[in-house]
Each structure stands twice: as C-alpha cells, then as structure tokens.
Amino acid sequence: MNRELTPYERIDRAIDDASGDLRAISLDLHANPELNFEEVHAHQVLTDYLDREGFEVVRGAYTMPTAFKAVAGSGGPTLAVLSEYDALPGIGHACGHNLIAIAGIGAGLGLRAGLEGMPGTVVILGSPAEEGGAGKQVLIEQRAFDGVDAAFMAHPSPRDNASPKVQAIQQLKVEYHGRNAHAAAMPWQGINALDALVMGYNAISVLRQQMKPSDRVHGIFTDAGLKPNIIPDYAAGEYYVRSATMPELAELMERVKAALESAGPATGCRAEVTWVGRPYTDMITNEPFAQRYCDHMAELGHPVGLEHWMGGSTDMGNVSYVVPTIHPMFGIPCDPMNANHTAPFTAAAATPEAHENTIRVAKAMARAAYDLATDAALMASVKSDFAENVANPGDPLSV
C-alpha cells in the first residue's frame, strides 16, 4: 500500500514535476529580454502556463497591461508570491529576472499542492517593471495586497542572504538651459549648458565626502551637446539617489538637489531638477518568516543565514511596508566581482546550476509559506513582527 505523501513531499514533488517546464520558460524569457512595462512576451508565456496549470488567471491586471494575477485555493490565509520578468537595456537578464519569474511560479505550484484539501489561497502576482518602473508600488496603489496575509519572492545574486538590507531610492533628471553660440567665432555670446552639467556632476562628487557610508548617488549624462563647435544651450543627466531609510533619503535628496542647482548660477544657466517616478523604500524583512525559510533551506541541504549586507534597491521594499514580506537572495554560479547588472551575470542566469538553485529556493519558499498558512502561532509571530518593525503600515511613502 502506497504511503500518503506529507505536505512537504507534495510541495517538492509538484515543483520537481514542473522543473522541465520552468526551465524552458526561464530560457525563453532569457532569450527574449524585454524592458520595464514592455514585457508582452513574458506576460503571455507565464499566463498561458498558469492557465494550463489550472490557476484562475487575470491578464493585464491592476491597470498594467503586463501584470497578472493567478489564484488557486480558497479561504484564509492568503499568501502572495511575486514574479518579476523585466530585463535591462543592452545586457538583457543581467539581474536574473527570468529566474525570479520561475521561482515565483514554482513556489505557487508547490504551495497549492501542499495546501491541497485545506483552507488557504495562493496568489501569484506578475510584477512588471522592477527595473525603474516601480511596478509593485502600482500594485499597492491598486490595492493588490488587500486581504493578503504575507508576501514573498526570491532574487538571484552572487551569494545567499535571507535578509538583505536594500536601499531606498529616488530617481531624478537634471536639465540646464543656456544659449548657443559659435564656439570659435563668438564663444562669449554663449552660455554653456554642458559646463553646468559638468559642474553639477563635480558638485555631487565633492558632496560624497560628507555622505553616510550607506548613501549612494550615481548618474549619467544623457544630453551633452550636438557638435564641438556649437556651445550647447541644453544639457541633461539622470541620477539615482539612494540611502538606508526613507527619512535619510529625504534628507539626501535635498542636498543633491542643492548641489545640482548650484551649477546654474555659477555658469549663468537655468537649472531644473525633477524627481522622476515613484520612490522605492528600504526593505523590512519579516524575521520569523525569513527564519522559517532558512530552516527549510537547511533541510534541503543548503543552509543560509539572516545576514544584513546592503546593496541595490527593489520595489519589494514598498511591499514590505504593507504586508509581512521576505525577499531572500540566492546564489548562482558567478564571479562576485561580476555580479548583478553585468554581462557575465546575464550568462550565469541561463546556466543549469542557476536553475537547480532556483528550484531549491522555490521549494523552501513554498514550504515556509505552507507553515505560515497552517501554523497559527507562526502567523501570529509574523504579524507581531510586522506591527513592531514597520512604522507606517500601508503607507510606505508617508515619510
């Protein structure tokens, strides 16, 4: 007589059974990278697969044509796993979002199998535009997390870390307006906008000496003139401003703005600083939920820790202020000096080893989510931790 499988065995088997399909999806997304809010192919591939797997799928969800919602089960609690699938310009899936996509799908399949015959709702949220578009903040504004008890996802990196400390971030555009002149015949008639752009860039470089170690400001020139013999009447750049927390970010934003604007009167130009898009908050990792994920990673033969090293930003931070959240990082085979947002990481995201690691992480997330759905004491601990550590639940941008 065959022994009945345990819930963890059902989870693992469901994910193992789907592994071949998930690998094919991952490679398809990797070969067809799409920028934020343009993930038409990824949206189609992922929703078609979830539809075939019996999920109730809403395509183009929450006002975003490339977002989706896929639901299985009924009753409480409700647990949401997020999939990302946008890529970077020029270097494709250099942040491994093809792996994030299948980690979310795999975890959703596993959790559904674990909860078979039991109360609990599994929600897979297709989250577009993590790379600069703040897709998850749009989900928040569209109330996608109403009724959700906890949310989770995982992100590839050079090494494992169950509790990353990510930075709050705000983007800006700076523009300088001057006056054209012939650079050889009558340069004194010109007002050089490029000079202002360079001076503003240098002002930021000087500011760095007085910035906190957790602060980051980095930018590029997007418009720097047309020809060397035309004094530029317009120049522009884009910057990312990051800090450890939202209050610290607000303070740094004012200092950056003042530094960039100072180049205007210094050169005779008119300076404009515009804050672009929605900010990303810092991350509040839910420690009891993350610890349960660590427990299952150890049971699956790959121990990880609750480290707190910092680097990068994600709109999953915004979600962490709305519902209890984990966002573990998981290692894939790559040189740590060629980490996320480099061409070597793009190659690493397509390797068989990266897929194997993603499957293991999907199992650990699904198991931890199953525990959360079935262990009232754990759920109470998770919600208590959230209430204690999140200053403004439901309103991450209030500061």
DONUFI-565445 format. One record per atom (N, C-alpha, C): x, y, z; residue in one letter. Coordinates in steps of 0.001 Angstrom, whole numbers, plus 500000, padded with zeros to 6 digits. Example, Ala and Ser with C-alpha at 12.3 -4.5 7.8 and 13.67 -1.06 7.14 Angstrom:
# residues 2
513190494310507800a 512300495500507800a 513200496700507800a 512850497750507080s 513670498940507140s 512900500030507870s 
***
This chain:
# residues 399
500854498809500000m 500000500000500000m 500892501244500000m 500590502177499103n 501401503378498982n 501177504310500167n 502264504839500700r 502186505785501802r 501721507139501282r 500860507796502044e 500401509125501669e 501544510119501849e 501714510979500879l 502785511958500935l 502504513011502001l 503558513488502638t 503433514615503559t 503254515899502750t 502781516976503393p 502643518244502650p 503963518714502031p 505082518564502762y 506359518982502193y 506717518119500981y 506436516854501048e 506708515973499903e 505831516350498719e 504584516733498982r 503717517174497883r 504267518451497243r 504742519344498088i 505330520587497586i 506531520282496693i 507454519479497221d 508678519182496474d 508368518465495166d 507431517513495224r 507114516754494010r 506487517651492956r 505583518542493366a 504936519431492395a 505964520309491695a 506929520806492457i 507943521678491868i 508897520867490994i 509283519677491439d 510135518818490615d 509442518443489311d 508143518128489389d 507400517761488183d 507332518917487189d 507320520138487713a 507233521318486840a 508594521809486387a 509678521239486915s 511012521792486692s 511358521904485214s 511038520884484425g 511357520933482998g 510645522071482292g 509348522251482595d 508598523356482005d 509154524700482460d 509501524781483731l 510022526043484260l 511370526386483644l 512185525379483406r 513470525616482744r 513248526158481335r 512303525578480619a 512020526054479260a 511516527491479281a 510659527825480241i 510157529196480359i 511294530155480678i 512153529758481617s 513277530607482001s 514174530921480806s 514495529895480021l 515362530104478862l 514667530935477790l 513351530772477656d 512587531564476699d 512643533042477090d 512396533329478366l 512462534719478821l 513876535271478681l 514864534439478982h 516257534877478885h 516625535228477450h 516111534469476504a 516421534702475091a 515611535846474496a 514575536280475203n 513706537348474698n 513530538427475761n 514610539116476125p 514519540112477196p 513668541305476786p 512889541810477749e 512000542946477495e 512148543964478625e 512128545245478273l 512307546305479250l 511029546521480061l 511154547366481098n 510024547525482014n 508786548079481317n 507665547515481693f 506341547792481139f 506206547362479678f 507215546659479130e 507143546157477760e 507207544632477720e 506919543964478830e 507126542511478959e 505963541721478358e 505645542017477107v 504480541417476460v 504666539915476278v 505824539516475778h 506074538090475545h 506103537324476862h 506808537855477856a 506885537179479160a 505502537038479774a 504722538083479695h 503355538047480228h 502548536938479571h 502672536814478259q 501914535791477537q 502374534386477922q 503675534183477956v 504220532853478278v 503814532422479679v 503965533311480643l 503688532960482031l 502194532745482275l 501361533609481737t 499923533444481968t 499363532239481219t 499888531953480040d 499451530744479326d 499767529497480144d 500957529470480733y 501354528304481525y 500474528161482766y 500238529250483466l 499420529182484673l 497979528816484349l 497492529281483223d 496149528904482786d 496069527401482538d 497080526845481865r 497101525396481625r 497207524617482930r 497856525199483933e 498028524519485218e 496822524658486131e 495773525318485652g 494530525352486411g 494353526525487353g 495232527515487277f 495042528722488078f 493982529611487430f 493302530382488258e 492370531382487753e 493179532636487438e 493334532939486161v 494293533948485723v 493581535218485265v 494059536350485765v 493628537660485284v 494823538287484576v 494693538516483284r 495776539114482498r 495605540626482458r 496736541335482343g 496672542793482318g 496039543347483577g 496449542829484725a 495802543161485994a 496274544503486542a 495432545094487394y 495793546277488178y 496309547427487316y 495636547682486231t 495879548796485291t 497148548652484474t 497911547569484672m 499164547398483937m 499009546262482922m 499154546541481624p 498945545508480609p 499835544287480760p 501000544431481387t 501896543285481506t 501942542721482933t 500992543098483774a 500852542483485095a 499822541367485022a 499884540441485975f 498851539413486053f 498633538978487493f 497482538338487699k 497140537733488975k 496641536323488692k 497199535346489392a 496800533947489229a 496475533386490605a 495297532796490749v 494792532397492059v 494440530919492060v 494751530265493179a 494322528881493416a 493928528759494878a 492990527849495164g 492540527635496529g 491496528649496945g 491090528562498205s 490075529475498727s 490197529551500233s 489606530590500796g 489648530772502236g 490960531355502694g 491071531542503994g 492280532147504532g 493216531130505106g 494461531523505308p 495035532829504956p 495343532939503466p 495648534155503021t 496011534416501630t 497491534789501571t 498241534055500750l 499682534261500620l 500016534593499176l 500801535653498980a 501120536130497630a 502607535942497352a 502903535283496229v 504281535153495758v 504405535979494488v 505497536716494373l 505658537632493250l 506678537125492247l 506362537336490980s 507262537028489875s 507626538327489161s 508909538505488899e 509389539613488077e 509917539042486771e 509908539851485699y 510349539314484416y 510828540382483443y 511092541601483940d 511644542618483048d 513165542499483013d 513761543057481987a 515203542956481755a 515814544352481715a 517125544393481489l 517879545640481462l 518266546006480028l 518394547287479725p 518800547665478364p 520234547238478077p 520435546629476930g 521784546295476472g 522328544983476983g 521993544607478220i 522583543391478803i 521527542380479239i 520292542563478808g 519268541537478982g 518984541205480434g 518909539895480727h 518533539453482074h 519755539399482983h 520398540557483110a 521589540669483947a 521249540790485424a 519965540781485759c 519561540712487161c 518807539410487431c 518790538520486450g 518227537196486660g 516724537149486848g 515997538092486247h 514553538083486442h 513875536903485751h 514532536283484805n 513996535033484258n 513917533971485342n 514870533992486285l 514857533045487407l 513837533466488462l 513698534760488692i 512686535237489636i 511299534827489164i 511077534934487859a 509771534566487309a 509426533119487633a 510360532204487385i 510029530792487602i 510096530409489071i 510881531138489875a 510868530885491319a 509476531159491882a 508863532257491433g 507512532575491888g 506485531575491401g 506578531204490122i 505630530227489574i 505800528886490286i 507049528460490452g 507306527184491111g 506805527169492540g 507076528237493287a 506612528297494669a 505094528279494739a 504440528958493797g 502976528940493776g 502424527554493507g 503037526842492560l 502615525464492280l 502824524576493503l 503975524734494149g 504267523913495313g 503333524195496466g 503079525471496745l 502196525821497851l 500781525309497596l 500313525405496366r 498988524865496047r 498931523368496347r 499976522649495981a 499997521208496239a 500041520917497734a 500824521693498480g 500916521470499913g 499604521713500626g 498824522688500153l 497556523049500795l 496364522275500238l 496603521308499401e 495501520564498777e 494551520018499847e 493253520341499673g 492241519892500618g 492180520701501893g 492931521780501986m 492985522607503191m 492623524048502825m 492169524832503822p 491894526245503524p 493181527010503261p 493086527983502418g 494244528804502083g 494207529199500626g 494553530449500345t 494529530973498985t 495941531313498543t 496301530819497372v 497612531085496772v 497421532128495671v 498160533211495751v 498100534261494732v 499500534433494140v 499610534274492835i 500852534591492136i 500636535921491429i 501441536921491798l 501329538243491192l 502463538445490200l 502107538644488948g 503087539005487935g 503386540485488040g 504624540808488405s 505001542168488778s 505939542755487733s 505443543573486823p 506321544169485803p 507138545324486362p 508128545710485592a 508815546990485781a 509444547151487155a 510219546157487587e 511006546348488802e 512212547241488520e 512740547151487302e 513933547924486944e 513555549360486596e 513154550107487602g 512935551528487415g 511498551971487290g 510560551051487105g 509175551458486895g 508287551372488110g 508791550811489217a 508033550704490477a 506707549993490280a 506744548875489541g 505512548131489293g 504804547693490562g 505561547345491600k 504921546887492838k 504256548032493580k 504785549238493461q 504100550376494057q 502770550614493355q 502715550374492038v 501441550459491332v 500486549392491869v 500994548167492093l 500157547119492688l 499602547567494031l 500441548209494843i 499986548699496150i 498879549733495970i 499109550688495076e 498124551746494853e 496814551196494312e 496882550086493574q 495694549449493022q 495102548402493973q 495623548358495211r 495089547541496292r 495217546045496030r 496287545672495337a 496512544255495051a 496803543451496308a 497238544099497376f 497603543377498599f 496523543434499672f 495370543979499331d 494255543943500267d 493894542487500561d 493817542123501823g 493469540768502201g 494607539779502166g 495801540224501749v 496970539342501705v 497624539319503085v 497903538136503589d 498492537998504920d 500013538110504903d 500649537712503826a 502106537816503708a 502483537686502244a 503655538234501888a 504138538185500504a 505594537761500499a 506003537136499397f 507375536652499330f 507823536501497884f 509135536529497697m 509769536265496416m 511247536038496700m 512007535651495688a 513450535449495857a 514172536013494643a 515432536418494861h 516198537139493841h 517600536538493737h 518082536224492539p 519442535695492403p 520503536763492636p 521660536314493088s 522799537188493335s 524044536306493395s 525227536867493673p 526410536011493770p 526407535079494976p 525630535422496030r 525629534558497208r 524281534628497914r 524103533737498892d 522840533630499607d 522756534643500743d 521548535115500989n 521277536010502109n 519764536080502280n 519270535591503398a 517824535531503600a 517225536852504046a 518056537829504394s 517531539089504925s 518325540279504393s 518273540524503087p 519064541630502530p 518557542980503010p 519481543883503214k 519145545255503608k 519306546142502389k 518224546390501682v 518301547166500446v 518056548642500739v 518426549467499781q 518379550913499969q 517115551520499371q 516617552557500045a 515580553391499453a 516201554187498306a 515398554451497290i 515941555111496099i 514912556051495488i 515402557143494919q 514594558054494115q 515411558470492901q 514784558505491746q 515452558923490521q 515210560411490277q 516149561037489575l 515945562429489198l 516498562692487804l 515981563745487214k 516507564282485962k 516932565710486215k 518129566071485770v 518596567445485881v 518790568008484476v 518338569241484267e 518451569907482973e 519033571302483179e 519896571684482250y 520485573022482277y 520194573695480934y 519746574943481005h 519382575704479813h 520320576909479689h 521014576980478553g 521936578078478300g 521617578790476997g 522669579107476204r 522456579808474932r 523528579357473951r 523084579044472732n 524018578661471680n 524912579824471260n 526085579475470770a 526977580427470094a 528000579612469320a 528650580255468350h 529737579595467620h 530942579519468562h 531416578290468797a 532446578086469818a 533792578691469430a 534012578964468133a 535279579575467705a 535120581062467424a 534012581415466748a 533864582799466302a 533472583743467438a 532447583353468237m 531959584253469288m 531565583467470534m 532504582783471170p 532152581978472339p 531589582817473478p 531978584099473546w 531497584952474639w 529992585216474559w 529403584916473399q 527961585096473251q 527170583896473803q 527858582826474103g 527179581617474551g 527075581499476060g 526148580690476492i 526034580250477893i 526043578732477853i 527094578131478352n 527392576720478089n 526678575796479082n 525629575146478605a 524866574229479458a 525684573001479834a 526595572579478965l 527442571437479296l 528367571758480466l 528873572983480520d 529679573388481664d 528886573218482960d 527620573604482923a 526778573478484112a 526585572015484490a 526377571170483478l 526178569739483741l 527429569135484385l 528597569505483842v 529861569003484402v 530075569549485811v 529769570820486024m 529944571405487349m 529004570752488357m 527768570467487938g 526841569770488819g 527329568372489159g 527871567682488169y 528436566349488398y 529582566415489405y 530430567408489243n 531556567575490170n 531079567968491569n 530006568747491644a 529459569109492954a 528981567863493704a 528399566920492975i 527984565651493587i 529217564880494065i 530271564893493271s 531492564195493670s 532067564774494957s 532026566087495104v 532501566725496328v 531587566384497503v 530293566331497246l 529320566012498292l 529563564624498893l 530080563701498087r 530238562323498564r 531107562229499815r 532059563123499990q 532927563062501165q 532124563238502451q 531017563961502380q 530189564206503559q 528915563355503583q 528857562325502753m 527705561430502751m 527948560252503680m 526859559663504189k 526962558469505018k 527451557283504187k 528095556312504814p 528562555135504055p 527450554392503337p 526233554503503843s 525106553813503209s 524472554603502074s 524901555852501864d 524347556685500798d 525022556386499462d 524273556537498415r 524806556394497058r 524157557445496151r 524976558077495307v 524462558951494244v 525261558625493000v 524574558244491936h 525290557914490700h 524449558341489512h 525136558842488481g 524400559404487364g 525120559279486039g 524413559647484982i 524954559654483626i 524542560943482931i 525297561303481876f 524917562405481002f 524055561835479880f 522878562395479692t 522003561939478606t 521985562891477422t 522269564163477660d 522374565159476589d 523553566055476918d 524509566132476006a 525731566898476302a 526157567776475130a 525239568107474243g 525567568949473104g 525477568202471796g 525588568973470693l 525398568401469362l 526701568312468575l 527509569356468602k 528782569379467891k 529767570221468704k 531060569908468595p 532044570668469385p 532084572156469065p 531681572536467838n 531760573960467501n 530458574716467779n 529516574056468487i 528290574734468933i 528273574700470462i 528333575856471074i 528207575884472530i 526813575379472894i 526719574332473718p 525403573718473984p 524480574647474762p 523266574775474267d 522257575539475004d 521409574638475894d 521662573330475831y 520888572387476646y 521776571191476985y 521720570785478227a 522409569575478670a 521591568954479788a 521660567622479901a 520817566933480882a 521501565665481363a 521099565231482533g 521605563987483098g 520539563305483934g 520797562043484244e 519915561266485113e 520726560739486293e 520123560739487469y 520778560277488684y 519865559345489462y 520485558432490199y 519809557661491233y 520361558128492577y 519477558398493501v 519855558810494855v 519360557737495814v 520271557159496599r 519910556045497489r 520381556329498911r 519598555817499863s 520002555885501261s 519389554709502008s 519796554553503270a 519412553356504011a 517934553332504362a 517339554490504619t 515935554563505012t 515270555717504282t 513947555748504325m 513227556829503668m 513512558198504289m 513549558347505624p 513910559670506170p 515307560120505762p 516273559203505759e 517622559557505326e 517640559912503843e 516824559205503059l 516738559517501637l 516191560929501425l 515157561298502167a 514569562632502020a 515614563714502300a 516442563497503310e 517496564458503635e 518538564534502525e 518955563361502013l 519966563339500959l 519441563964499676l 518168563749499372m 517576564327498168m 517711565846498162m 517488566482499297e 517597567936499371e 519028568391499131e 519985567651499661r 521396568017499476r 521823567842498028r 521366566760497387v 521690566521495979v 521067567606495104v 519833567937495381k 519144568971494608k 519892570303494701k 520303570670495907a 521019571931496084a 522351571920495338a 523048570778495377a 524337570696494686a 524175570860493183a 523179570209492614l 522976570296491175l 522482571676490758l 521601572258491562e 521086573578491218e 522167574655491322e 523170574449492172s 524216575466492352s 525007575707491079s 525038574713490184a 525773574875488930a 525082575835487973a 523805576114488209g 523083577040487345g 523618578463487438g 523489579101488604p 524009580474488709p 525514580569488515p 526237579504488829a 527694579537488651a 528083579665487186a 527239579209486278t 527551579233484845t 526634580161484054t 525650580736484712g 524686581584484013g 523541580814483403g 523453579521483683c 522386578689483120c 521177578652484057c 520081578230483499r 518891577939484307r 518867576439484592r 518769576070485864a 518806574663486278a 517406574187486652a 517084572960486239e 515831572325486620e 516136570921487148e 515676570620488357v 515800569280488928v 514397568721489106v 514151567567488480t 512832566938488526t 512965565540489111t 512222565262490177w 512208563906490740w 511305563035489886w 511807561892489481v 511164561070488451v 510583559806489077v 509309559537488771g 508702558270489152g 508469558135490647g 508128556929491039r 507819556621492427r 509084556157493144r 509289556595494382p 510450556095495125p 510288554632495513p 511416553960495695y 511445552621496281y 511880552788497738y 511207552088498643t 511574552186500044t 512677551187500385t 513200551320501598d 514074550291502139d 513257549025502414d 513938547938502780m 513285546648502987m 513171546330504474m 511957545954504897i 511728545477506262i 511479543967506174i 512535543176506319t 512393541725506251t 511670541218507492t 510655540372507294n 509958539768508416n 510789538608508954n 511366538790510133e 512348537843510651e 511770536444510921e 510603536296511546p 510098534921511758p 509843534178510447p 509312534857509460f 509073534253508149f 510406533890507500f 511366534806507557a 512682534553506957a 513392533393507657a 513249533320508979q 513894532219509701q 513309530876509284q 512006530826509065r 511402529568508617r 511913529191507218r 512098530175506349y 512711529917505043y 514111529332505231y 514899529923506143c 516245529406506411c 516193527960506901c 515234527667507769d 515095526301508275d 514899525314507135d 514073525674506186h 513794524758505071h 514954524698504092h 515664525794503890m 516858525719503047m 517865524750503655m 518008524759504984a 518918523822505649a 518433522383505465a 517131522155505595e 516585520817505406e 516789520323503977e 516836521252503050l 517061520909501646l 518551520831501303l 519393520914502319g 520826520696502130g 521633521914501775g 521064523109501990h 521781524329501599h 521534525410502655h 522235525371503785p 521993526360504844p 522288527784504381p 521450528704504810v 521661530130504553v 521433530879505863v 521923532125505913g 521816532900507135g 521021534170506960g 520662534761508111l 519960536039508131l 520988537166508214l 521750537322507152e 522722538403507096e 522013539712506778e 522750540801506861h 522119542103506623h 522993543004505756h 523745542416504822w 524559543273503965w 523678544067503012w 524179545193502617m 523384546147501844m 523877546235500403m 522957546488499515g 523324546741498126g 522124546712497223g 521934547757496438g 520850547782495477g 519521548179496099g 518520548233495241s 517182548648495646s 516155547797494910s 514979547686495495t 513892546929494868t 512555547461495338t 511561547432494451d 510228547864494850d 509527546843495743d 510167545682495993m 509632544777497010m 509762545411498391m 510682546383498539g 510748547138499780g 509425547825500079g 508785548403499057n 507491549056499246n 506458548071499779n 506489546848499235v 505550545820499687v 505791545489501151v 507060545520501572s 507392545139502952s 506818546104503979s 506393547292503555y 505739548231504453y 504226548028504494y 503712547156503626v 502267546968503501v 501821545640504100v 502595544574503882v 502299543250504436v 503616542610504877v 503586541645505780p 504813540927506134p 505458540331504883p 506774540521504749t 507444540240503477t 508809539610503711t 509173538667502838i 510570538247502730i 511002538345501262i 512296538572501092h 512886538742499762h 514300538159499803h 514437536844500039p 515787536272500133p 516538536369498815p 517842536535498925m 518745536454497786m 519316535042497741m 519479534513496538f 520061533174496432f 521190533176495405f 522243532453495748g 523429532452494917g 523278531637493656g 523852532155492579i 524005531393491337i 525478531461490964i 525958530541490119p 527407530473489865p 527912531655489050p 528568532586489726c 529155533734489046c 530274534292489908c 531183534995489292d 532256535685489995d 531638536849490769d 531862536927492093p 531285538042492853p 531666539418492316p 532769539506491597m 533167540781491007m 532411541080489720m 531664540096489222n 530809540295488044n 529376539951488447n 528842540736489381a 527547540444489978a 526431541026489122a 525284541191489737n 524086541672489050n 524382542944488239n 523700543049487129h 523804544192486214h 525136544199485458h 525667543013485210t 526830542866484334t 526550541756483325t 527269541800482194a 527070540783481161a 527386539365481650a 528440539153482465p 528667537792482960p 527515537254483795p 526821538130484524f 525677537657485304f 524535537237484376f 524402537919483246t 523398537502482259t 523649536058481849t 524895535737481552a 525231534365481161a 524960533382482298a 525308533776483518a 525108532890484671a 523638532570484886a 522750533519484569a 521320533331484806a 520697532276483893a 521434531812482893a 520917530781481985a 521542529410482243a 522387529270483237t 523100528014483451t 522211526978484137t 522496525685483917p 521750524632484633p 521881524758486145p 523059525179486625e 523244525312488068e 522328526390488644e 522175527492487924a 521283528547488396a 519849528033488475a 519456527213487493h 518106526650487526h 517929525725488729h 518902524885488980e 518811523975490123e 518676524748491432e 519452525806491566n 519364526617492780n 517995527285492907n 517440527724491776t 516124528357491783t 515044527375492214t 515128526149491737i 514145525132492116i 514204524866493618i 515412524788494165r 515541524566495609r 514926525727496385r 515179526943495953v 514635528119496629v 513106528136496534v 512568527765495384a 511110527704495243a 510514526732496254a 511170525596496460k 510691524626497448k 510731525218498852k 511840525867499208a 511970526435500554a 510925527519500789a 510685528373499797m 509671529413499953m 508287528803500109m 507965527804499294a 506646527175499365a 506451526472500701a 507482525809501177r 507388525142502478r 507159526162503606r 507942527254503581a 507788528271504619a 506402528904504554a 505899529138503349a 504556529699503195a 503495528708503672a 503713527414503424y 502794526392503934y 502761526444505462y 503931526555506088d 503980526663507546d 503177527862508023d 503330528952507327l 502626530174507702l 501114529999507582l 500687529258506554a 499257529051506328a 498636528096507344a 499429527222507919t 498881526150508757t 499272526250510232t 500143527164510578d 500623527295511951d 500180528657512483d 499128528651513288a 498568529906513779a 499565530674514631a 500379529955515395a 501366530623516244a 502420531329515392a 502851530680514326l 503822531316513432l 503212532544512769l 501979532433512309m 501326533585511690m 501227534745512679m 500889534446513927a 500794535492514939a 502150536147515155a 503215535350515174s 504559535888515343s 504949536775514170s 504603536339512971v 504904537109511761v 504187538457511798v 502918538449512186k 502157539703512212k 502618540611513348k 503032540031514456s 503557540832515547s 504863541512515146s 505737540767514476d 507000541334513998d 506739542472513019d 505773542288512147f 505433543332511177f 504947544589511885f 504037544428512845a 503493545582513554a 504569546317514339a 505528545585514869e 506571546187515683e 507597546935514853e 507888546444513635n 509022546968512882n 508667547897511744n 507421547956511373v 507027548841510265v 506351550065510851v 506938551218510656a 506473552443511318a 505150552926510763a 504949552778509449n 503748553312508794n 503111552246507918n 502503551208508501p 501922550134507680p 500931550688506667p 501050550220505445g 500135550598504393g 500463551908503714g 501467552648504217d 501775553956503636d 503290554158503644d 504011553383502828p 505471553415502901p 506085554726502459p 505337555559501749l 505924556798501228l 505529558003502065l 504924557760503251s 504417558868504051s 505520559742504628s 506741559189504749v 507828559987505294v 508414560915504240v 
***
